[in-house]
């Protein structure tokens, strides 16, 4: 996904939140590879919370599906790292 979902927030705000969630996921994966599981779990949780916020504001079903997919993947990794 190259751009943030279009939701009730301004496009710029939604894009910043989405990018931050993706950044948290990448950092969490890197921490997981380094076996720093506490940091990894915190970052995955941060990503989940940001995606949940976007989901609460999303109107388009396609956007909701994509956000839920990312959220589910982050939650799976969070479960492994806890």
Residue frames relative to the residue before (quaternion, step in Angstrom):
aa qw qx qy qz dx dy dz
X 1.0000 0.0000 0.0000 0.0000 0.00 0.00 0.00
X 0.2600 -0.8196 0.4989 0.1082 3.55 -0.58 1.16
X 0.7993 0.1705 -0.1002 0.5674 3.57 1.12 -0.44
X 0.6250 -0.5586 0.4022 0.3682 3.50 -1.28 0.46
X 0.5585 -0.5870 0.4551 0.3695 3.57 -1.15 0.52
X 0.4301 -0.6722 0.5348 0.2777 3.55 -1.16 0.60
X 0.0834 0.8046 -0.5751 0.1220 3.55 -0.48 1.22
X 0.7785 -0.3723 0.2507 0.4387 3.55 -1.31 -0.16
X 0.5975 0.5457 -0.3644 0.4610 3.59 1.21 -0.31
X 0.6165 -0.4871 0.4189 0.4552 3.56 -1.23 0.15
X 0.6392 -0.5632 0.3695 0.3711 3.56 -1.11 0.66
X 0.6618 0.5097 -0.3055 0.4571 3.57 0.95 -0.87
X 0.6585 0.5077 -0.3067 0.4632 3.57 0.94 -0.87
X 0.6639 0.4957 -0.3027 0.4711 3.59 0.88 -0.92
X 0.6555 0.5142 -0.3162 0.4538 3.57 0.97 -0.83
X 0.6370 0.5204 -0.3268 0.4653 3.60 0.98 -0.77
X 0.6636 0.4959 -0.3033 0.4709 3.57 0.93 -0.89
X 0.6559 0.5091 -0.3100 0.4632 3.57 0.93 -0.89
X 0.6635 0.5000 -0.3061 0.4647 3.58 0.90 -0.89
X 0.6424 0.5141 -0.3240 0.4669 3.58 1.03 -0.75
X 0.6275 0.5234 -0.3354 0.4689 3.60 1.02 -0.73
X 0.6709 0.4863 -0.2969 0.4746 3.58 0.94 -0.87
X 0.6282 0.5298 -0.3239 0.4688 3.57 1.05 -0.75
X 0.6348 0.5161 -0.3232 0.4757 3.58 1.01 -0.81
X 0.6478 0.5235 -0.3136 0.4561 3.59 1.00 -0.79
X 0.6568 0.4965 -0.3110 0.4747 3.58 0.97 -0.82
X 0.6640 0.4926 -0.3036 0.4737 3.58 0.95 -0.87
X 0.6250 0.5369 -0.3315 0.4596 3.58 1.06 -0.73
X 0.6491 0.5098 -0.3148 0.4687 3.57 0.97 -0.84
X 0.6456 0.5111 -0.3220 0.4672 3.58 0.97 -0.81
X 0.6552 0.4994 -0.3096 0.4749 3.59 0.95 -0.84
X 0.6249 0.5346 -0.3325 0.4616 3.56 1.05 -0.76
X 0.6497 0.5121 -0.3116 0.4675 3.60 0.96 -0.83
X 0.6893 0.4491 -0.2604 0.5053 3.57 1.15 -0.69
X 0.4229 -0.7381 0.4156 0.3218 3.56 1.40 0.06
X 0.4176 0.6350 -0.5077 0.4057 3.55 1.06 0.85
X 0.1059 -0.8874 0.4468 0.0422 3.52 0.58 1.27
X 0.6108 0.5500 -0.3641 0.4380 3.61 1.02 -0.63
X 0.6617 0.4905 -0.2906 0.4869 3.56 0.94 -0.93
X 0.6402 0.5368 -0.3191 0.4474 3.55 0.96 -0.90
X 0.6635 0.5081 -0.3025 0.4584 3.58 0.89 -0.94
X 0.6474 0.5177 -0.3223 0.4572 3.60 0.93 -0.85
X 0.6853 0.4845 -0.2889 0.4605 3.57 0.94 -0.87
X 0.6278 0.5058 -0.3434 0.4817 3.61 1.00 -0.72
X 0.6426 0.5195 -0.3257 0.4595 3.58 0.96 -0.82
X 0.6180 0.5380 -0.3350 0.4652 3.58 1.00 -0.81
X 0.6585 0.5078 -0.3008 0.4669 3.57 0.94 -0.89
X 0.6365 0.5266 -0.3217 0.4627 3.58 0.97 -0.87
X 0.6788 0.4961 -0.2984 0.4517 3.58 0.85 -0.93
X 0.6510 0.5008 -0.3205 0.4718 3.59 0.97 -0.77
X 0.6578 0.4968 -0.3110 0.4731 3.59 0.98 -0.80
X 0.6178 0.5326 -0.3452 0.4643 3.60 1.05 -0.70
X 0.6255 0.5337 -0.3346 0.4604 3.57 1.01 -0.78
X 0.6659 0.4873 -0.2988 0.4795 3.58 0.94 -0.89
X 0.6292 0.5425 -0.3333 0.4457 3.59 1.01 -0.78
X 0.6430 0.5386 -0.3243 0.4373 3.58 1.00 -0.80
X 0.7376 0.3995 -0.2136 0.5007 3.57 1.16 -0.58
X 0.5346 0.6594 -0.3980 0.3478 3.59 1.24 -0.29
X 0.2239 -0.7786 0.5757 0.1105 3.56 -1.06 0.82
X 0.6826 0.4895 -0.2724 0.4692 3.56 1.06 -0.77
X 0.4834 -0.6947 0.4538 0.2790 3.60 -0.82 0.99
X 0.6157 0.5389 -0.3502 0.4558 3.59 1.05 -0.67
X 0.6459 0.5084 -0.3136 0.4754 3.58 0.97 -0.86
X 0.6455 0.5231 -0.3196 0.4556 3.57 0.95 -0.86
X 0.6391 0.5291 -0.3226 0.4555 3.57 1.00 -0.83
X 0.6767 0.4887 -0.2919 0.4669 3.58 0.87 -0.95
X 0.6560 0.5062 -0.3112 0.4653 3.58 0.91 -0.89
X 0.6551 0.5070 -0.3100 0.4665 3.58 0.97 -0.83
X 0.6218 0.5359 -0.3461 0.4543 3.61 1.04 -0.67
X 0.6593 0.4834 -0.3068 0.4874 3.58 0.91 -0.89
X 0.6494 0.5272 -0.3168 0.4471 3.57 0.90 -0.92
X 0.6536 0.5171 -0.3071 0.4595 3.57 0.95 -0.87
X 0.6545 0.5058 -0.3095 0.4691 3.59 0.96 -0.84
X 0.6455 0.5039 -0.3184 0.4776 3.59 0.96 -0.84
X 0.6568 0.5125 -0.3152 0.4546 3.60 0.93 -0.85
X 0.6203 0.5341 -0.3426 0.4610 3.59 1.03 -0.74
X 0.6814 0.4647 -0.2906 0.4851 3.58 0.89 -0.89
X 0.6067 0.5533 -0.3501 0.4509 3.58 1.04 -0.73
X 0.6415 0.5269 -0.3170 0.4587 3.57 0.96 -0.86
X 0.6639 0.5085 -0.2977 0.4605 3.59 0.98 -0.85
X 0.7374 0.4473 -0.2390 0.4461 3.60 0.93 -0.87
X 0.5973 0.5781 -0.3745 0.4109 3.60 1.17 -0.30
